[in-house]
Amino acid sequence: MKSMSIHGVDKEMAERIREKADEYGISVNRTMKKLLGDSLGLSQTKNARSTEFDDLCGALPKEAADELRRVLEEMDTIDREAWS
C-alpha cells in the first residue's frame, strides 16, 4: 500500500476529522481513508471495522467508555501514605 501525507490541515478540519473518528469508533487514519474513499465513490468494505460481534467483545458506548476510563485512571493513583 502507498503512504501519503496531507500538509496544511487547518485546526477546524483536524477537529472535524477527529470528531468523525470518534463518531465512527475508528482511528483518524481510517477515518481519513473512509472519507476520501466515500468522496471518490470507492468501497471501503475490506478496511471497514465490523461491529457484528461488538456486544460479545465488550464494546461500550463512548459515554460509558469515557466514564470507565475516568474510574480506571483513579485506580492508577498511588496513595503514598497508605503504603508507608
NUZA-209839 format. One line per 4 residues: number of its first residue (from 1); their letters; for each residue x negated, y, z of N, C-alpha, C. Coordinates in Angstrom, 2 decimals. Last residue first. Layout:
N
NUM> A> X,Y,Z,X,Y,Z,X,Y,Z ~ ... $
***
This chain:
84
84> SWAE> -3.10,3.55,53.38,-4.29,3.83,54.19,-4.17,3.24,55.58 ~ -0.87,3.29,51.83,-1.92,2.30,51.63,-3.17,2.56,52.47 ~ 0.76,5.39,52.35,1.31,4.06,52.61,0.23,2.99,52.54 ~ -0.79,7.51,51.43,-0.57,7.36,52.86,-0.06,5.96,53.22 $
80> RDIT> -0.59,7.29,48.65,-1.87,7.03,49.30,-1.72,6.80,50.81 ~ 1.57,6.04,46.61,1.66,6.77,47.87,0.42,6.42,48.68 ~ 1.40,6.30,43.18,0.83,5.63,44.36,0.95,6.55,45.56 ~ 3.71,5.94,40.61,3.10,6.87,41.56,2.64,6.10,42.80 $
76> DMEE> 5.13,4.17,39.15,3.69,4.27,38.85,2.96,5.20,39.82 ~ 7.74,4.58,39.78,7.09,3.40,40.35,5.59,3.40,40.10 ~ 8.38,6.74,38.21,8.31,6.93,39.66,7.58,5.77,40.32 ~ 8.51,5.47,35.76,7.42,6.41,36.00,7.26,6.67,37.48 $
72> LVRR> 10.91,4.08,36.01,9.66,3.33,36.00,8.46,4.24,36.23 ~ 12.72,6.22,35.85,12.67,5.40,37.06,11.34,4.65,37.13 ~ 12.22,7.12,33.23,12.02,8.02,34.38,11.88,7.22,35.68 ~ 12.94,4.83,31.75,11.57,5.32,31.68,11.26,6.23,32.87 $
68> LEDA> 15.67,4.79,32.31,14.82,3.68,32.75,13.36,4.11,32.77 ~ 16.43,7.16,30.97,16.61,7.04,32.42,15.74,5.93,32.99 ~ 15.81,6.44,28.33,15.16,7.59,28.95,15.26,7.52,30.47 ~ 17.57,4.30,27.97,16.13,4.06,27.88,15.36,5.20,28.53 $
64> AEKP> 20.02,5.63,28.15,19.69,4.60,29.14,18.18,4.32,29.15 ~ 19.82,7.30,25.90,20.01,7.89,27.23,19.61,6.88,28.32 ~ 19.56,5.42,23.75,18.49,6.37,24.06,18.61,6.93,25.48 ~ 20.61,2.08,24.61,20.90,3.39,24.03,19.83,4.38,24.52 $
60> LAGC> 18.29,-0.63,24.28,19.11,0.26,25.09,19.45,1.51,24.31 ~ 17.67,-4.03,23.70,17.73,-2.68,23.15,18.69,-1.85,23.99 ~ 17.28,-6.70,24.42,17.15,-5.66,25.43,17.14,-4.25,24.89 ~ 17.85,-8.57,22.55,16.45,-8.20,22.73,16.27,-7.06,23.73 $
56> LDDF> 20.48,-8.95,22.04,19.77,-10.07,22.66,18.35,-9.70,23.04 ~ 21.25,-6.68,20.75,21.93,-7.00,22.01,21.25,-8.15,22.75 ~ 19.68,-6.81,18.42,19.37,-5.84,19.47,20.02,-6.19,20.80 ~ 19.88,-8.35,16.15,19.72,-9.04,17.42,19.41,-8.09,18.58 $
52> ETSR> 20.25,-6.48,14.03,21.14,-7.63,14.17,21.07,-8.28,15.55 ~ 18.83,-4.41,13.19,19.45,-4.24,14.50,20.34,-5.45,14.84 ~ 15.78,-4.05,11.48,17.00,-4.82,11.68,17.53,-4.58,13.09 ~ 14.47,-1.39,9.80,14.49,-2.06,11.09,15.82,-2.76,11.24 $
48> ANKT> 13.25,-1.64,6.47,14.29,-1.22,7.40,14.22,-2.05,8.69 ~ 11.57,-2.49,4.55,10.97,-1.77,5.67,11.98,-1.37,6.74 ~ 13.23,-3.71,2.71,12.13,-4.50,3.25,11.45,-3.82,4.43 ~ 15.07,-1.62,2.09,15.51,-2.79,2.85,14.36,-3.59,3.43 $
44> QSLG> 15.02,0.76,0.80,14.07,0.59,1.90,14.36,-0.68,2.69 ~ 15.31,1.68,-2.58,15.76,0.84,-1.49,14.66,0.70,-0.45 ~ 15.40,5.02,-3.80,14.69,3.75,-3.68,15.20,2.99,-2.46 ~ 16.17,7.62,-4.33,17.06,6.53,-4.73,16.39,5.17,-4.67 $
40> LSDG> 14.74,9.64,-3.30,14.33,9.17,-4.62,15.20,8.02,-5.14 ~ 15.83,9.97,-0.82,15.92,11.10,-1.74,15.54,10.70,-3.17 ~ 15.16,7.48,0.33,16.56,7.84,0.11,16.69,8.95,-0.92 ~ 12.35,7.75,0.43,12.97,6.70,-0.36,14.42,7.01,-0.68 $
36> LLKK> 12.11,9.91,2.24,11.60,10.02,0.87,12.25,8.99,-0.04 ~ 13.34,8.77,4.51,13.86,10.00,3.93,13.39,10.18,2.49 ~ 11.66,6.51,4.90,13.09,6.34,4.64,13.66,7.58,3.97 ~ 9.20,7.73,5.39,9.33,6.84,4.24,10.80,6.63,3.88 $
32> MTRN> 9.88,9.12,7.73,9.48,9.87,6.55,9.59,9.01,5.29 ~ 10.41,6.92,9.39,11.46,7.89,9.09,11.12,8.67,7.84 ~ 7.92,5.74,9.58,9.01,5.01,8.91,10.15,5.93,8.54 ~ 6.62,7.86,10.97,6.13,7.37,9.68,7.24,6.64,8.91 $
28> VSIG> 8.07,8.00,13.34,8.08,9.14,12.42,7.64,8.70,11.04 ~ 9.80,4.85,14.02,8.67,5.78,14.09,8.85,6.94,13.10 ~ 13.29,4.62,15.04,12.09,4.14,14.36,11.00,5.20,14.44 ~ 15.85,5.43,15.67,15.18,4.48,16.55,13.95,3.86,15.91 $
24> YEDA> 17.30,7.36,14.39,17.20,6.05,13.73,16.58,4.99,14.64 ~ 16.93,9.44,16.25,18.28,9.01,15.88,18.26,7.61,15.27 ~ 14.16,9.69,16.22,14.84,9.31,17.46,16.24,8.78,17.17 ~ 13.89,10.51,13.56,13.22,9.29,14.01,13.88,8.78,15.29 $
20> KERI> 15.28,12.93,13.65,15.78,11.83,12.81,15.18,10.51,13.25 ~ 13.55,14.35,15.33,14.94,14.12,15.74,15.54,12.96,14.95 ~ 11.26,14.42,13.69,11.20,13.74,14.99,12.61,13.41,15.48 ~ 12.27,16.02,11.63,11.84,14.65,11.33,11.79,13.84,12.62 $
16> REAM> 12.70,18.39,13.04,13.85,17.70,12.43,13.49,16.25,12.10 ~ 10.06,19.07,13.73,11.04,18.79,14.77,12.23,18.02,14.22 ~ 8.97,19.49,11.20,8.40,18.45,12.06,9.40,18.07,13.15 ~ 10.49,21.70,10.38,10.59,20.44,9.66,10.08,19.28,10.51 $
12> EKDV> 9.65,23.61,12.29,11.06,23.23,12.19,11.22,21.89,11.49 ~ 6.86,23.84,11.76,7.34,23.36,13.05,8.79,22.87,12.97 ~ 5.89,22.65,8.44,6.15,23.68,9.47,6.81,23.06,10.70 ~ 3.25,21.04,7.00,4.60,20.81,7.51,4.85,21.83,8.62 $
8> GHIS> 0.76,21.06,5.67,1.55,22.29,5.77,2.99,22.07,6.21 ~ 0.56,17.93,3.92,-0.05,19.07,4.60,0.93,20.24,4.67 ~ 0.82,14.57,4.09,1.62,15.76,3.76,1.05,16.90,4.59 ~ -0.88,11.83,2.64,-0.77,12.84,3.69,0.09,13.99,3.19 $
4> MSKM> -0.65,8.32,2.05,-0.54,9.69,1.59,-0.44,10.60,2.79 ~ -1.73,5.10,1.02,-1.51,6.07,2.09,-1.50,7.46,1.49 ~ -0.38,2.25,-0.60,-1.07,3.53,-0.70,-0.73,4.40,0.50 ~ -0.83,-1.18,0.00,0.00,0.00,0.00,-0.86,1.24,0.00 $
***
